[in-house]
Amino acid sequence: MSGDPTYGRDLGTADEVAAAQRAAAVVRSSHEASHRHATPTRAAGSRLSWPTLRPHALPLVSTSAAGRSRRFEDKVVLITGTGGGQGRAAALRFAAEGAVIVGADVKTAGHAETVAMVEGEGGVMTGSGTLDLTVADDVEAWVQQAVTEHGGIDVVYNNAGVFKMGDIATLSLADWTWSVDRELTQVFSVTRAAWHHLVARGGGAIVNTASIAGVVTLGEGGGIVHAATKAAVVAMTRDLAVSGATHGIRANSISPGTVQTPATQEMFADPAGREAMMGPQLIKRLGQPDDIVSAALYLASDEASFVTGVNLVVDGGYTVR
């Protein structure tokens, strides 16, 4: 295989070829500046062999004096559902990497605990512990306050969501609507309120929490509205990626599998239920909030600058088979 960057594509016009050759020359000169001149060798009857050149060890992220990664230094990150679980883990992890956190939840005491935990670690967190994300005007006010206090928005992490269990025969229309408002509509409302601020910032990242329920049917069903809304979140995220491309806005979703949080604690307390959910997994343990948040940190960071429109499945191998 050719080492030329133009391999595998139409070479195009002479100008395009020349530009590609200049780019290749820059890459070659970069290697030559840091390594001895390499010459190919050929043993009798063997193929031509080049010595392995090690690439430059360029730092991918900034670090503090203590060596801790600071990928989000001075970035403003909106996180929903900060009253516990994955939202709390996200607030702590993003803040530890330098972000200013603006949280939201209706769980007032839980949100206050998260703020105290972030501040106890030397981080900065503001926001609201009384915000109903289904009230569009209140969402707009929350986002505007974040911009007023911190000067803009860099990352939107739509983490919050809750739904009612039931299948097509048992779920009421009222419970369907209630769940859609909290699993899908609020993701749209938060993103819509933040969108023009991300555009004004010159770009940013959106991370939406979906679910493997939007990819495969879990167990015997019973979560019809959850499956529908999370599949919709995945589809909406792809559309956001297209809309955001010209503005420097990336949008990706994460589909967690079985994750142990306060919200799922009761479900997994039953050994039979726990084993039923873990049965198809290749990795035989329950996921933890940090498993999901680690994926969110990557997708929101500059390390994922070439990643958009992706649904990253984090499920211990549940959906592989």
Secondary structure in CASP SS format (residue, H / E / C, confidence):
PFRMAT SS
TARGET T0000
AUTHOR 0000-0000-0000
METHOD secondary structure of the structure
MODEL  1
M C 1.00
S C 1.00
G C 1.00
D C 1.00
P C 1.00
T C 1.00
Y C 1.00
G C 1.00
R C 1.00
D C 1.00
L C 1.00
G C 1.00
T C 1.00
A H 1.00
D H 1.00
E H 1.00
V H 1.00
A H 1.00
A H 1.00
A H 1.00
Q H 1.00
R H 1.00
A H 1.00
A H 1.00
A H 1.00
V H 1.00
V H 1.00
R H 1.00
S H 1.00
S H 1.00
H H 1.00
E H 1.00
A H 1.00
S H 1.00
H C 1.00
R C 1.00
H C 1.00
A C 1.00
T C 1.00
P C 1.00
T E 1.00
R C 1.00
A C 1.00
A C 1.00
G C 1.00
S C 1.00
R C 1.00
L C 1.00
S E 1.00
W C 1.00
P C 1.00
T C 1.00
L C 1.00
R C 1.00
P C 1.00
H C 1.00
A C 1.00
L C 1.00
P C 1.00
L C 1.00
V C 1.00
S C 1.00
T E 1.00
S C 1.00
A C 1.00
A C 1.00
G C 1.00
R C 1.00
S E 1.00
R C 1.00
R C 1.00
F C 1.00
E C 1.00
D C 1.00
K C 1.00
V E 1.00
V E 1.00
L E 1.00
I E 1.00
T E 1.00
G C 1.00
T C 1.00
G C 1.00
G C 1.00
G H 1.00
Q H 1.00
G H 1.00
R H 1.00
A H 1.00
A H 1.00
A H 1.00
L H 1.00
R H 1.00
F H 1.00
A H 1.00
A H 1.00
E C 1.00
G C 1.00
A C 1.00
V E 1.00
I E 1.00
V E 1.00
G E 1.00
A E 1.00
D C 1.00
V C 1.00
K C 1.00
T H 1.00
A H 1.00
G H 1.00
H H 1.00
A H 1.00
E H 1.00
T H 1.00
V H 1.00
A H 1.00
M H 1.00
V H 1.00
E H 1.00
G H 1.00
E C 1.00
G C 1.00
G C 1.00
V E 1.00
M E 1.00
T E 1.00
G E 1.00
S E 1.00
G C 1.00
T C 1.00
L C 1.00
D C 1.00
L C 1.00
T C 1.00
V C 1.00
A H 1.00
D H 1.00
D H 1.00
V H 1.00
E H 1.00
A H 1.00
W H 1.00
V H 1.00
Q H 1.00
Q H 1.00
A H 1.00
V H 1.00
T H 1.00
E H 1.00
H H 1.00
G C 1.00
G C 1.00
I C 1.00
D C 1.00
V E 1.00
V E 1.00
Y E 1.00
N E 1.00
N C 1.00
A C 1.00
G C 1.00
V C 1.00
F C 1.00
K C 1.00
M C 1.00
G E 1.00
D C 1.00
I C 1.00
A C 1.00
T C 1.00
L C 1.00
S C 1.00
L H 1.00
A H 1.00
D H 1.00
W H 1.00
T H 1.00
W H 1.00
S H 1.00
V H 1.00
D H 1.00
R H 1.00
E H 1.00
L H 1.00
T H 1.00
Q H 1.00
V H 1.00
F H 1.00
S H 1.00
V H 1.00
T H 1.00
R H 1.00
A H 1.00
A H 1.00
W H 1.00
H H 1.00
H H 1.00
L H 1.00
V H 1.00
A H 1.00
R H 1.00
G C 1.00
G C 1.00
G E 1.00
A E 1.00
I E 1.00
V E 1.00
N E 1.00
T E 1.00
A C 1.00
S C 1.00
I H 1.00
A H 1.00
G H 1.00
V C 1.00
V C 1.00
T C 1.00
L C 1.00
G C 1.00
E C 1.00
G C 1.00
G C 1.00
G E 1.00
I H 1.00
V H 1.00
H H 1.00
A H 1.00
A H 1.00
T H 1.00
K H 1.00
A H 1.00
A H 1.00
V H 1.00
V H 1.00
A H 1.00
M H 1.00
T H 1.00
R H 1.00
D H 1.00
L H 1.00
A H 1.00
V H 1.00
S H 1.00
G H 1.00
A H 1.00
T H 1.00
H H 1.00
G C 1.00
I E 1.00
R E 1.00
A E 1.00
N E 1.00
S E 1.00
I E 1.00
S E 1.00
P E 1.00
G C 1.00
T C 1.00
V E 1.00
Q C 1.00
T C 1.00
P C 1.00
A C 1.00
T C 1.00
Q H 1.00
E H 1.00
M H 1.00
F H 1.00
A H 1.00
D C 1.00
P H 1.00
A H 1.00
G H 1.00
R H 1.00
E H 1.00
A H 1.00
M H 1.00
M H 1.00
G C 1.00
P C 1.00
Q C 1.00
L C 1.00
I C 1.00
K C 1.00
R C 1.00
L C 1.00
G E 1.00
Q C 1.00
P H 1.00
D H 1.00
D H 1.00
I H 1.00
V H 1.00
S H 1.00
A H 1.00
A H 1.00
L H 1.00
Y H 1.00
L H 1.00
A H 1.00
S C 1.00
D H 1.00
E H 1.00
A H 1.00
S C 1.00
F C 1.00
V C 1.00
T C 1.00
G C 1.00
V C 1.00
N E 1.00
L E 1.00
V E 1.00
V E 1.00
D C 1.00
G C 1.00
G C 1.00
Y C 1.00
T C 1.00
V C 1.00
R C 1.00
END
